Amino acid sequence: MEHMPEKHRAHAEWTPERITAWAASTGPATAALAEAIMSARAHPALGFRSCLGLLRLTERYGTPRVEAASARALAFGACSYKSVKSILESGLDEVGLDASHTDPGPLHDNVRGGGYYT
């Protein structure tokens, strides 16, 4: 590893465990999201940049908001940096998850329901 340039050596010190531990300092949802991002890639290292971007969002939005946005992203299966950033930019992290699930949708004759497909 001594033959590598300094920046490459620093990058080689990152591991999935280190990224997850750093994300856990923000909260459990952020740690779970970081794990989901890394596990979605063929190699976990391909998700490091997205995870580091996720953690950088705490500088702008604060830890509680990033944790709430991470929880929301996990709830909707939107496990990406872009999704969390969009949630934060639109303020959806400040809307409770239950509030977004209470709308049953339109109620009229054209809604078939689950029984139609069985």
The 8 nearest C-alpha neighbors of each residue, nearest first, counted from 0:
[[1, 2, 3, 8, 11, 4, 7, 5],
 [2, 0, 3, 8, 4, 5, 7, 9],
 [1, 3, 0, 4, 8, 5, 7, 6],
 [4, 2, 1, 0, 8, 7, 5, 6],
 [3, 5, 7, 6, 8, 2, 1, 9],
 [4, 6, 8, 7, 9, 3, 1, 10],
 [7, 5, 9, 8, 4, 10, 3, 11],
 [6, 8, 10, 4, 9, 5, 3, 11],
 [7, 9, 11, 5, 10, 6, 3, 4],
 [10, 8, 6, 12, 7, 11, 5, 13],
 [9, 11, 7, 12, 8, 13, 6, 5],
 [10, 12, 8, 13, 9, 7, 14, 0],
 [11, 13, 10, 9, 14, 8, 17, 7],
 [14, 12, 11, 10, 17, 15, 18, 9],
 [13, 15, 17, 16, 18, 12, 44, 11],
 [14, 16, 18, 17, 19, 43, 13, 44],
 [17, 15, 19, 14, 18, 20, 13, 21],
 [16, 18, 20, 14, 19, 15, 21, 13],
 [17, 19, 15, 21, 20, 16, 22, 14],
 [20, 18, 22, 16, 30, 21, 17, 23],
 [21, 19, 23, 17, 22, 18, 16, 24],
 [20, 22, 18, 24, 23, 19, 17, 25],
 [21, 23, 30, 19, 24, 20, 25, 29],
 [24, 22, 30, 26, 20, 25, 21, 27],
 [23, 25, 22, 21, 26, 20, 30, 27],
 [26, 24, 23, 22, 62, 29, 66, 27],
 [27, 25, 23, 29, 24, 28, 66, 30],
 [26, 28, 30, 29, 23, 31, 25, 66],
 [27, 29, 31, 70, 30, 26, 69, 66],
 [28, 30, 32, 69, 26, 31, 27, 66],
 [31, 29, 23, 22, 27, 33, 19, 28],
 [32, 30, 28, 34, 29, 33, 27, 35],
 [31, 33, 35, 29, 34, 30, 28, 36],
 [34, 32, 36, 30, 35, 31, 50, 29],
 [33, 35, 31, 37, 32, 36, 38, 30],
 [36, 34, 32, 38, 33, 37, 39, 31],
 [37, 35, 33, 39, 34, 38, 46, 78],
 [36, 38, 43, 46, 34, 39, 35, 40],
 [37, 39, 35, 40, 36, 34, 43, 41],
 [40, 38, 36, 37, 35, 41, 43, 46],
 [41, 39, 42, 38, 37, 43, 45, 46],
 [40, 42, 43, 39, 38, 45, 37, 44],
 [41, 43, 40, 44, 45, 37, 38, 46],
 [44, 42, 37, 45, 46, 40, 38, 15],
 [43, 45, 47, 46, 42, 37, 15, 14],
 [46, 44, 43, 47, 42, 40, 48, 37],
 [45, 47, 37, 44, 49, 43, 48, 36],
 [48, 46, 50, 44, 49, 45, 51, 37],
 [47, 49, 51, 50, 46, 52, 45, 44],
 [50, 48, 52, 46, 51, 47, 80, 53],
 [51, 49, 53, 47, 52, 48, 33, 46],
 [50, 52, 54, 48, 53, 49, 47, 55],
 [53, 51, 55, 49, 50, 54, 48, 56],
 [52, 54, 50, 51, 56, 55, 80, 49],
 [53, 55, 51, 56, 52, 57, 50, 22],
 [56, 54, 52, 57, 53, 58, 51, 59],
 [55, 57, 54, 58, 53, 59, 60, 52],
 [58, 56, 61, 62, 60, 55, 59, 54],
 [59, 57, 56, 55, 61, 60, 54, 62],
 [58, 60, 57, 56, 61, 55, 62, 65],
 [59, 61, 57, 58, 56, 64, 65, 62],
 [62, 60, 57, 64, 63, 58, 59, 65],
 [61, 63, 57, 65, 64, 25, 66, 60],
 [64, 62, 66, 65, 61, 67, 25, 60],
 [65, 63, 67, 66, 62, 61, 68, 60],
 [66, 64, 68, 62, 67, 63, 69, 57],
 [65, 67, 69, 63, 64, 68, 29, 26],
 [68, 66, 64, 70, 92, 69, 65, 63],
 [69, 67, 92, 65, 71, 70, 66, 83],
 [70, 68, 72, 66, 29, 71, 67, 28],
 [71, 69, 28, 67, 73, 68, 72, 74],
 [70, 72, 68, 74, 69, 73, 67, 75],
 [71, 73, 77, 69, 75, 74, 70, 78],
 [72, 74, 76, 70, 71, 75, 78, 77],
 [75, 73, 71, 72, 76, 70, 77, 96],
 [74, 76, 72, 73, 77, 71, 78, 70],
 [77, 75, 73, 78, 74, 72, 71, 79],
 [78, 76, 72, 75, 79, 82, 73, 74],
 [79, 77, 76, 72, 73, 36, 32, 35],
 [80, 78, 82, 81, 77, 36, 83, 49],
 [79, 81, 83, 82, 49, 53, 84, 52],
 [82, 80, 84, 79, 83, 85, 49, 86],
 [81, 83, 85, 79, 84, 80, 77, 86],
 [84, 82, 86, 80, 85, 81, 68, 69],
 [83, 85, 81, 87, 82, 86, 88, 80],
 [84, 86, 88, 82, 87, 83, 81, 89],
 [87, 85, 83, 91, 89, 84, 88, 92],
 [86, 88, 90, 84, 85, 89, 92, 83],
 [89, 87, 85, 90, 86, 84, 91, 83],
 [88, 90, 86, 87, 91, 85, 92, 84],
 [91, 89, 87, 92, 88, 93, 86, 94],
 [90, 92, 86, 94, 93, 89, 87, 68],
 [91, 93, 68, 90, 67, 94, 87, 86],
 [92, 94, 91, 90, 95, 64, 67, 68],
 [95, 93, 91, 92, 96, 98, 90, 99],
 [94, 96, 98, 97, 93, 99, 92, 91],
 [95, 97, 99, 98, 94, 100, 71, 74],
 [98, 96, 100, 99, 95, 101, 94, 102],
 [99, 97, 95, 96, 100, 101, 94, 102],
 [98, 100, 96, 97, 101, 102, 95, 94],
 [99, 101, 97, 98, 102, 96, 103, 95],
 [100, 102, 98, 99, 103, 97, 104, 96],
 [101, 103, 104, 100, 99, 98, 105, 97],
 [104, 102, 101, 105, 100, 106, 99, 110],
 [105, 103, 102, 106, 101, 110, 107, 100],
 [104, 106, 107, 103, 110, 102, 109, 108],
 [105, 107, 104, 110, 108, 103, 109, 111],
 [106, 108, 109, 110, 105, 111, 104, 112],
 [109, 107, 110, 106, 111, 105, 112, 104],
 [108, 110, 107, 111, 106, 105, 112, 115],
 [111, 109, 108, 112, 107, 106, 105, 104],
 [112, 110, 115, 109, 113, 108, 114, 116],
 [111, 113, 114, 110, 115, 116, 109, 108],
 [112, 114, 115, 116, 111, 117, 110, 109],
 [115, 113, 116, 117, 112, 111, 110, 109],
 [114, 116, 113, 117, 111, 112, 110, 109],
 [115, 117, 114, 113, 112, 111, 110, 109],
 [116, 114, 115, 113, 112, 111, 110, 109]]
